[in-house]
Amino acid sequence: MRVDTDFEPIETERLLLRRSTVDDAEAIAAYRADPEVARYQGWDRVDLESVRTSMAEMAGRDPGEPGWVQFSVEEQTTGRLVGDVGLSPDEEEPGVIKVGYTMAPRAQGKGYATEAVRALVDYAFDTLGADTVIAYASAENLPSHRVAEKAGLRLVRRFEGRSDDGTTWRGVRYQLDHTDRPRPRPPGDGPTEDSIPREG
Ligand SMILES: CC(C)(COP(=O)(O)OP(=O)(O)OC[C@H]1O[C@@H](n2cnc3c(N)ncnc32)[C@H](O)[C@@H]1OP(=O)(O)O)[C@@H](O)C(=O)NCCC(=O)NCCS
């Protein structure tokens, strides 16, 4: 796996993924503090100061280094920050990259998370050289499952975890191996030579 010391923002059809900075903390803290957004998230503290600290810490790493790095997701037409996605090499499984994603409530339901996560997964494979990309989610977080599925990941495991306060929670692991990556979508999604059934 590689470390990307030269990250260039990633453009998708409607979005721009760029490294998050401390200046993004206010916008991120605002939607991360929403109870519906925070419900299934791993962030313990979403007050502005804590988010600032965590942005500064993540901005100090290059993607592919141990630890999470975060990308702010901007809507290209407005330049507004609409969410964030992140990735981290798995500490216990070499070659595996974990991804995470969050959209501000007003930006949900537009396919933005799917679009951003697809780009993030491509980046993890193509630039960082990951063998496998995974996403963990709460078993109840159906929108998150759907985003993982639409980005090509498949449900591989259900598990029960115990939080620090002793409560148990049910989780799922979604996964995509490099060798199972879907073929690139052709322009216009039309049939390709490969997708046309051959006789014989
Ligand atoms: C998960 C999340 C990022 C999805 O963002 P989004 O931009 O709305 O996602 P998309 O628009 O790309 O839609 C993803 C799919 O989820 C589906 N979905 C949305 N809400 C749903 C619900 N309550 N139940 C089932 N499916 C749902 C959408 O219909 C869509 O699937 P479809 O295209 O087949 O219809 C967003 O809900 C969020 O930020 N949640 C809070 C943070 C969080 O839990 N993050 C994940 C942690 S693992």
Ligand as a Chemical Component Dictionary entry (heavy atoms), coordinates in Angstrom:
data_LIG
# 
_chem_comp.id                   LIG 
_chem_comp.type                 NON-POLYMER 
_chem_comp.pdbx_formal_charge   0 
_chem_comp.three_letter_code    LIG 
# 
loop_
_chem_comp_atom.comp_id 
_chem_comp_atom.atom_id 
_chem_comp_atom.alt_atom_id 
_chem_comp_atom.type_symbol 
_chem_comp_atom.charge 
_chem_comp_atom.model_Cartn_x 
_chem_comp_atom.model_Cartn_y 
_chem_comp_atom.model_Cartn_z 
_chem_comp_atom.pdbx_ordinal 
LIG C1  C1  C 0 -25.670 7.262  5.356  1  
LIG C2  C2  C 0 -25.703 8.624  4.666  2  
LIG C3  C3  C 0 -24.260 9.106  4.490  3  
LIG C4  C4  C 0 -26.392 8.494  3.296  4  
LIG O1  O1  O 0 -26.292 9.758  2.639  5  
LIG P1  P1  P 0 -27.155 10.132 1.340  6  
LIG O2  O2  O 0 -26.417 11.185 0.586  7  
LIG O3  O3  O 0 -28.545 10.414 1.744  8  
LIG O4  O4  O 0 -27.102 8.774  0.538  9  
LIG P2  P2  P 0 -27.616 8.579  -0.961 10 
LIG O5  O5  O 0 -28.486 9.724  -1.380 11 
LIG O6  O6  O 0 -26.393 8.291  -1.781 12 
LIG O7  O7  O 0 -28.592 7.332  -0.854 13 
LIG C5  C5  C 0 -28.172 6.085  -0.453 14 
LIG C6  C6  C 0 -29.296 5.067  -0.444 15 
LIG O8  O8  O 0 -29.849 4.990  0.880  16 
LIG C7  C7  C 0 -31.261 4.894  0.762  17 
LIG N1  N1  N 0 -31.877 5.336  2.001  18 
LIG C8  C8  C 0 -31.920 6.587  2.484  19 
LIG N2  N2  N 0 -32.607 6.610  3.655  20 
LIG C9  C9  C 0 -33.009 5.322  3.877  21 
LIG C10 C10 C 0 -33.730 4.674  4.931  22 
LIG N3  N3  N 0 -34.153 5.364  6.000  23 
LIG N4  N4  N 0 -33.937 3.339  4.849  24 
LIG C11 C11 C 0 -33.468 2.646  3.796  25 
LIG N5  N5  N 0 -32.759 3.190  2.782  26 
LIG C12 C12 C 0 -32.536 4.513  2.828  27 
LIG C13 C13 C 0 -31.547 5.772  -0.418 28 
LIG O9  O9  O 0 -32.849 5.515  -0.910 29 
LIG C14 C14 C 0 -30.459 5.349  -1.387 30 
LIG O10 O10 O 0 -30.738 4.119  -2.016 31 
LIG P3  P3  P 0 -31.480 4.033  -3.451 32 
LIG O11 O11 O 0 -30.694 4.902  -4.372 33 
LIG O12 O12 O 0 -31.429 2.597  -3.782 34 
LIG O13 O13 O 0 -32.855 4.569  -3.256 35 
LIG C15 C15 C 0 -26.506 9.665  5.474  36 
LIG O14 O14 O 0 -27.758 9.126  5.774  37 
LIG C16 C16 C 0 -25.822 10.083 6.771  38 
LIG O15 O15 O 0 -24.951 10.944 6.780  39 
LIG N6  N6  N 0 -26.243 9.477  7.889  40 
LIG C17 C17 C 0 -25.696 9.843  9.189  41 
LIG C18 C18 C 0 -24.247 9.465  9.340  42 
LIG C19 C19 C 0 -24.027 7.976  9.180  43 
LIG O16 O16 O 0 -24.750 7.191  9.776  44 
LIG N7  N7  N 0 -22.998 7.626  8.381  45 
LIG C20 C20 C 0 -22.624 6.246  8.147  46 
LIG C21 C21 C 0 -21.828 5.705  9.275  47 
LIG S1  S1  S 0 -21.308 4.045  8.912  48 
# 
loop_
_chem_comp_bond.comp_id 
_chem_comp_bond.atom_id_1 
_chem_comp_bond.atom_id_2 
_chem_comp_bond.value_order 
_chem_comp_bond.pdbx_ordinal 
LIG C1  C2  SING 1  
LIG C2  C3  SING 2  
LIG C2  C4  SING 3  
LIG C2  C15 SING 4  
LIG C4  O1  SING 5  
LIG O1  P1  SING 6  
LIG P1  O2  DOUB 7  
LIG P1  O3  SING 8  
LIG P1  O4  SING 9  
LIG O4  P2  SING 10 
LIG P2  O5  DOUB 11 
LIG P2  O6  SING 12 
LIG P2  O7  SING 13 
LIG O7  C5  SING 14 
LIG C5  C6  SING 15 
LIG C6  O8  SING 16 
LIG C6  C14 SING 17 
LIG O8  C7  SING 18 
LIG C7  N1  SING 19 
LIG C7  C13 SING 20 
LIG N1  C8  SING 21 
LIG N1  C12 SING 22 
LIG C8  N2  DOUB 23 
LIG N2  C9  SING 24 
LIG C9  C10 SING 25 
LIG C9  C12 DOUB 26 
LIG C10 N3  SING 27 
LIG C10 N4  DOUB 28 
LIG N4  C11 SING 29 
LIG C11 N5  DOUB 30 
LIG N5  C12 SING 31 
LIG C13 O9  SING 32 
LIG C13 C14 SING 33 
LIG C14 O10 SING 34 
LIG O10 P3  SING 35 
LIG P3  O11 DOUB 36 
LIG P3  O12 SING 37 
LIG P3  O13 SING 38 
LIG C15 O14 SING 39 
LIG C15 C16 SING 40 
LIG C16 O15 DOUB 41 
LIG C16 N6  SING 42 
LIG N6  C17 SING 43 
LIG C17 C18 SING 44 
LIG C18 C19 SING 45 
LIG C19 O16 DOUB 46 
LIG C19 N7  SING 47 
LIG N7  C20 SING 48 
LIG C20 C21 SING 49 
LIG C21 S1  SING 50 
# 
